[in-house]
Amino acid sequence: MKSFDPEQAITEARREFGEHGGVAPSIERSSTFTVMEPGEMPEIFAGKRGPDRGGCYLYSRHFNPTVDVLDRYLAAMDGTEFAVSTASGMSAIVCALLQICHQGGHIVASNMLYGGTHALFTDLLPEMGVTATLVAPDDVGAIARAIRPETKLIYVETVGNPTLVVADIPALAALARERGIRLVVDNTFTPMIIAPARLGADVVVYSMTKYINGASDIIAGCICCSREFGHSLYDLHTGRVMLLGPTLDPRAAFDVIQRLPHLGIRMREHSRRALAIAGRLETLGVPVIYPGLASHPGHECFKSIANRDYGFGGMLAIDCGTTGRANELLAILQNEEQFGLIAVSLGYYDTLMSCSGSSTSSEIPAEEQREIGISPGLLRLSVGYTGSLESRLAQIEQAVRQVGLA
């Protein structure tokens, strides 16, 4: 496959200027839009006209000019025909899944997922008549065996939250094609680093709250997909985005647009620092998990599917063994060393740290956590890029020594 540069793809996308020639696009806050001729409105409602079909807008829950600019840039970044921005990452996931899988349908999903997504599969979707079988995302054979006649899709995270298991996207895409189902991938941890659609995924979802936005001040999500699937999401009668209404505010869309040009720079620096910290911890004998380390089981798979020169991402994990030791390390890192902040979420410019089992994975029962490798003391770190790398290395080394991990 020809190498793909997402930064260049965004640069080559049609540049959108402000309505008076400003270098930044305008923020269109109108909830509703006028038409010039009465006959145009029925054609918009019928789907014959739209932003990409005559430049027509109707209502901002449907399409909005500012959000449309963001969608176009996101599609370019992921190498897809279309993108749909939503009000949160979870809304992007739910709308994409329900557009494909209806009552009586079945999903084969990774057993290593963000806790909210896990709860969606195990608690909420069954109430809607949709069932799911959870399988290790790096076991393609097990995923194949879990597929049933009523299975509609395979769902995985590119890099599993929080144990950082790597999914073989090309192999899963080939399996999905062979079985006549779709592959949906959550790529929140690795924007620009990996482009799942270029590897065969049918639909890619993101929480843009995280790396894509990068400032932890906006909640947003997106779905990158084919034009046909994108238009189905906006269908007036059955479109899940249209009817469930997770509309992204145009002011939030504008802020994300302004941050996309430096996403590649940020991802490289997140990756550079995470690799350096993980390498130092491994040298000290600390139980560290990071796909950039040759010791990681998914290291070679990650290398084979990643875009060139973006590194291995900014997420790493430290297994402290017990909750007590994990909390002790968190307290030292934040309150004594000023290494990072105890907070959920990720992709911020400062390091964010949390004990996954009691926070972002708390929806997963304790017994199941143990089965999939989430120990009570597993710390998830989203490595930031503030301060000098040398000082950060010294801080974390001092902290792990203090709690007896090194």
Summary of the structure (lengths in Angstrom):
residues: 406
radius of gyration: 21.5
end to end distance: 42.8
largest distance: 74.0
contacts: 1433
relative contact order: 0.13
helix: 41%
strand: 15%
